[in-house]
Amino acid sequence: MTIYFNEIKNSSSFCIAAFTHTNFTIDGKVSPCCLAEPLEKGIEDFENIWTGSSYVELRKKMLEGTRPLECWRCWQIEDKKGYSDRQIHNNTFLKDNNENLDIDVIKGNTTGFPLWLDIRPGRFCNLKCRMCYSGNSSQIKEEIYLQNKADQDIIGDRPEEFDDWIDNPAAFQIMKKLIPNIKTIKIAGGEPLFMQGVIKLFEWCIQTGNTHLCVDITTNGTRNTGKVINYCKAFKKVHMNVSIDAIGNLNNYIRGNSKWSDVSSSLRLYNNLNWSINIMVTVQLYNIHYISRLISWWAVNYRKCKLVFNIVNEPKDMKIDLLDLQERFKIKEEILFAIKNHNITDKEIFISRLSVVLEMLEENLICSNLDGLRKKFVNRSNVLDRIRKESLQDTNIKLFNCIKEWQ
Ligand code: SF4
């Protein structure tokens, strides 16, 4: 029997991702996955990092039954009885029938390479989402540069300069070396469907016959034409994680520059191409009052797609627990009504992490700086509304009424 099979079945600290997967962050760091804290910087030195002390220590801890601190986001979800990425990866790995493989503390696994990659090749993006920051979006970086220091301070974002690592020939070389060994490549950004580096990588894959890949793209759903969509069709399988935080105007407000009509068209296109789709929702102050509406929209139109909720923990002033408990109870009732109305099953509630959202809506949290965070949220919203010529009042009256007293 393989070691990993026992670990997945019996251990609550084991994650197959640490042995079979790697993540390259936007700023060129290497991490066991997109949720874990990065281990080291230097994608061009990846082969040494993969077998080096940081990865090895993390793997050892997991096998000893200790929860590595780098993985705190998974522990947070599991402690709230949610379905963590660790559990998703472990269960998927078992289903994928990897009997010829086993794990190895130093080499990761018997092949000596990651079996799947998750890369963030750069921050080029056409949107400026309110929960995002300049390190992840070129649009936000440009917007912040144009503001005076007082507004930059209120927004709380100081852009840093760094180059997109995919343009570094040594890092691109690492990609060429890893791709023939992997089955799946996840790509996020920035917005991958607009990135030149991604187009170049796909061209290389197609020219060299590396179309065996399952391509898994996290997209803001605004692109439904162009080269990269055609290139995607060449790969064995395509999976789209479409980020949608609300429907209609509220989506456009939260995800600055987005047009709901484009997102709707993209969903239809991806669906018609038979690409599998996950609808990824970040749960935050701006959309929490309308999560029940989003659930109903999904249940009526896209029930066969997986709905996945991710709680926004940063920026802290966008967390849903800044709302009074009474207000959160009201929201919870609306969500429970939507669940009942659409016969949403316990399994769907668990898999989507709606269970985590529901739990957070009834938790009596003690926040040490509640007033400060609430003021920050109001000030930041006001500044962004002024810069972008938008209005929270016109877009989300429920939240607007709640935060009147936060000034
Ligand atoms: S336990 Fe969670 S955070 Fe850690 S590597 Fe696995 S999926 Fe990533």
Residues whose N, C-alpha, C, O or C-beta is under 5 A from the ligand:
A	BS01	SF4	C15 A17 A18 P32 C33 L35 A36 E70 C71 C74 D85 R86
